[in-house]
Each structure stands twice: as structure tokens, then as C-alpha cells.
Amino acid sequence: MNPMAKRIAIACGGTGGHLFPGLAVGDTFVARGCDVTLLVSPKEVDQTAVKSAYGMEVESLPMVALSGNLPRFAACFWSSFSQCRKLFCDKPPDAVLAMGGFTSAPPVIAGKLIGARIFLHEANAIPGRAVKLLAPLADEVFVQFPTAMPRVLSTNIRATGLPVRSALEPIEKAHARTALGLAEDRPVLLVMGGSQGAQSINQALVGALPRLAKALPGLQFIHLTGTGSVETVRQAYDALGLSAVVRPFLTEMEYALGAADLALSRSGA
């Protein structure tokens, strides 16, 4: 560690829409000589994705979303806040950047208490609860969509777009298909519902598979199901003898995008 380097803490866990933009920002700070710590959740998507976080420290917070179980949320919040307080006392950050989502609040509050500069980024057109509640504590708020600006209570807010990892460069179609174990000369449909999957898309596609197999017998599939449906979806492809890469999640999305001719997905960050 460079004792003169700026130390940046980035809270970006919970979903891919928060995590990967945070990783992109972290890569840029590391390239500029900063010491970066990523604050993520224990969820599988976080733990898988941070394996590619080269040159950054990673801390997992036991934080959970506020989803009806208030006592559990409060206990996890306090545990996460205490962990951040200890971390920031040992290694005080110059700035805390929170990318939204349920891992944002403990690091932001802990950072504010030690005098760190606070920054927020909102990737969605309609800001989430975390950014809206934490905005008054922030020195500056960044949003992807200008239409989100009036929805955030901040006097220092600007539209910056969405940070994108440098790895998401175009990949030659044949190379991407070979890397995923698909034939180079047959069309590919990418099916996904974001890092957490989308049950409605999974069910609709599985229901349509017999017709797709009959109408387009050479069609290949990349199907990112989320963690709950991968075996059921894989069995549906296998039963019809279809060529399909079925995974719960794919960190190297540049290969999926490079291989596909068409994508069936949903909106999101």
C-alpha cells in the first residue's frame, strides 16, 4: 500500500446493477494509484464477481434488504455499521462512494462520522430508497439518467451516465461462441433477467422451447437463470436435445453479448 495514496471505499453489493458499476469505478481508481476497498454483501453474485476485483480489498457486510423482517434488518444494519466503523478507524477512507442498494447505508453513515467525503451513484431512472434517504448526507450525487435528478433531494447532483467495465469491449462472435462451447456457425439467443434472474422470463422461454426448437432447429441458447431455477431450466433444454449454455450467472458478460445474435431480457440498471 502507498501511504500517500488516496483511500476510497466503494459500497456496491446486492445486485449486479450496483456491483459492476462499482467495480468499474474501482478499476479506474486503482489505475490512478488509489487504495480501494469494496464493501459488498455475502450474496453469491457479489462473492463471484469480486474474484475479478484485482488490486482491491474486499469486505463482506452482513447487510440484508429491508423486506418485511425489521428485527433482522436492524440487527444486520448494526453489525454492518460496527464493521464499517472498525474498518474506517483502522484505515480511514478519504471518500466513500455508495452505488445504491441495501449495502449503502452503513458505510455512508460510518464514513460521514469520520469526516470522509460522501458520494452516491444512482443507476436507475427512478431512484431507490437508499439513494433518496442518504442524499442529504452526500457531498455530491451522480445519476445515470437526467430524469432522475428531480427525484433526489440534493443541491449538488449531476448526470454522469453509467460506469462500464473496460472488459466490456466487443469480442469477435466466433471467439465468444467458442469460449462458451457453442458452434460458431449457428445463431445464438441470449436469455437473461439480470444478475438475480427473472422467473417470468425463465417460465416464458421454457414454455416456448418446443415451438422454438421446431421453427429454428439450429438455434443455440445462452440462458442466465438466476440462482433458483438453473436445474429446472437446464433439464428443459436437455429434454429437447437443444444446445444451450445454462448458468445462474455469468461474470464475463462480454462473451455472452459477443456470442449472441438476439437477446431476450428485461429492463434494469
Residue pairs with C-beta under 8 A, 6 or more apart in sequence:
1 35
2 33
2 35
5 33
5 34
5 35
6 29
6 33
6 34
6 35
6 94
6 95
7 34
7 35
7 36
7 37
7 91
7 92
7 93
7 94
8 26
8 29
8 34
8 35
8 36
8 37
8 93
8 94
8 95
8 96
8 97
9 36
9 37
9 39
9 87
9 88
9 93
9 95
9 96
9 97
9 107
9 111
9 116
10 22
10 25
10 26
10 29
10 36
10 37
10 38
10 39
10 96
10 97
10 98
10 99
11 22
11 39
11 96
11 97
11 98
11 99
11 103
11 104
11 106
11 107
11 108
12 18
12 19
12 21
12 22
12 23
12 26
12 38
12 39
12 40
12 98
12 99
12 101
12 103
13 19
13 38
13 39
13 40
13 41
13 43
13 46
13 60
13 61
13 63
13 101
13 102
13 103
14 40
14 41
14 43
14 46
14 65
14 101
14 102
14 103
15 45
15 101
15 194
15 195
15 196
15 269
16 45
16 49
16 194
16 195
16 196
16 249
17 101
17 123
17 124
17 194
17 195
17 268
17 269
18 99
18 100
18 101
18 103
18 123
18 269
19 40
19 45
19 46
19 49
19 50
19 99
19 195
20 49
20 165
21 99
21 121
21 123
21 162
21 163
21 164
21 269
22 38
22 97
22 99
22 163
23 38
23 49
23 50
23 52
23 53
23 165
24 163
24 164
24 165
24 166
25 97
25 99
25 121
25 163
26 36
26 38
26 53
26 56
27 54
27 165
27 166
28 163
29 36
30 36
30 54
30 55
30 56
35 57
35 91
36 55
36 56
36 57
37 56
37 57
37 58
37 59
37 87
37 91
37 93
38 50
38 53
38 56
38 57
38 58
38 59
39 59
39 61
39 84
39 103
39 107
40 46
40 47
40 50
40 58
40 59
40 60
40 61
40 103
41 60
41 61
41 63
41 64
41 102
41 103
42 60
42 61
42 62
44 227
44 248
44 249
45 195
45 196
45 227
45 249
46 60
47 60
48 249
48 251
49 251
50 56
50 58
51 251
52 167
52 251
59 83
59 87
61 79
61 80
61 83
61 84
61 103
61 106
61 107
62 76
62 79
62 80
62 83
63 76
63 77
63 80
63 102
63 103
63 105
63 106
64 72
64 73
64 76
64 102
65 73
65 102
66 73
66 102
66 129
67 73
77 105
77 106
80 103
80 106
81 105
81 106
81 109
81 110
83 106
84 106
84 107
84 109
84 110
84 111
85 110
85 113
87 110
88 110
88 111
88 114
88 116
89 114
92 114
92 116
93 111
93 116
94 116
94 117
95 111
95 116
95 117
95 118
95 119
96 107
96 108
96 110
96 111
96 112
96 116
96 117
96 118
96 119
97 119
97 120
97 121
98 104
98 105
98 107
98 108
98 118
98 119
98 120
98 121
98 130
98 131
98 134
99 120
99 121
99 123
100 120
100 121
100 122
100 123
100 124
100 127
100 128
100 130
100 131
101 128
101 130
102 130
104 120
104 130
104 131
104 134
105 130
105 133
105 134
108 118
108 120
108 134
108 137
108 138
109 137
111 118
112 118
112 137
117 139
118 134
118 137
118 138
118 139
119 138
119 139
119 140
119 141
119 142
120 131
120 134
120 135
120 138
120 140
120 141
120 142
121 131
121 141
121 142
121 143
121 144
121 160
121 163
122 128
122 131
122 141
122 142
122 143
122 144
122 148
122 152
123 144
123 162
123 269
124 144
124 145
124 148
124 268
124 269
125 144
125 145
125 147
125 148
126 148
126 151
127 143
127 148
127 151
127 152
131 141
131 152
132 151
132 152
132 153
135 141
135 152
135 153
135 154
135 157
136 153
136 154
138 154
138 156
139 156
140 154
140 156
140 157
140 158
141 152
141 154
141 156
141 157
141 158
142 157
142 158
142 159
142 160
143 149
143 152
143 157
143 158
143 159
143 160
144 159
144 160
144 161
144 162
144 269
145 159
146 159
148 159
149 157
149 158
149 159
162 269
167 252
167 254
168 253
168 254
168 257
169 254
170 254
170 258
171 254
171 255
171 257
171 258
172 258
173 184
173 258
173 259
174 184
175 258
176 254
176 255
176 256
176 257
176 258
176 259
177 183
177 184
177 188
177 220
177 259
178 184
179 255
179 259
180 222
180 245
180 255
180 256
180 259
181 245
182 188
182 220
182 222
182 243
182 245
182 259
183 220
183 243
186 218
186 219
186 220
186 243
187 216
187 218
187 219
187 220
187 261
187 262
188 219
188 220
188 221
188 222
188 259
188 260
188 261
188 262
189 212
189 219
189 220
189 221
189 222
189 260
189 261
189 262
189 263
189 264
190 221
190 222
190 224
190 256
190 257
190 259
190 260
190 262
190 263
190 264
190 265
191 201
191 202
191 205
191 221
191 222
191 223
191 224
191 263
191 264
191 265
192 198
192 201
192 222
192 223
192 224
192 256
192 263
192 264
192 265
193 199
193 200
193 201
193 202
193 224
193 225
193 226
193 265
193 266
194 226
194 265
194 266
194 268
195 226
195 249
196 226
196 227
197 224
197 225
197 226
197 227
197 228
197 229
197 248
197 249
198 226
198 266
199 226
199 228
199 229
201 264
201 265
201 266
202 223
202 225
202 226
202 229
202 232
202 233
205 223
205 233
205 264
206 232
206 233
206 236
209 236
209 237
209 240
209 242
210 240
212 219
213 219
213 240
213 242
219 242
220 242
220 243
220 244
221 237
221 242
221 243
221 244
221 245
221 246
222 244
222 245
222 250
222 256
222 259
222 260
223 233
223 237
223 244
223 245
223 246
223 247
224 247
224 248
224 249
224 250
224 256
225 233
225 246
225 247
225 248
226 248
226 249
227 248
227 249
230 246
230 247
230 248
233 246
234 244
234 246
237 244
237 246
250 256
257 263
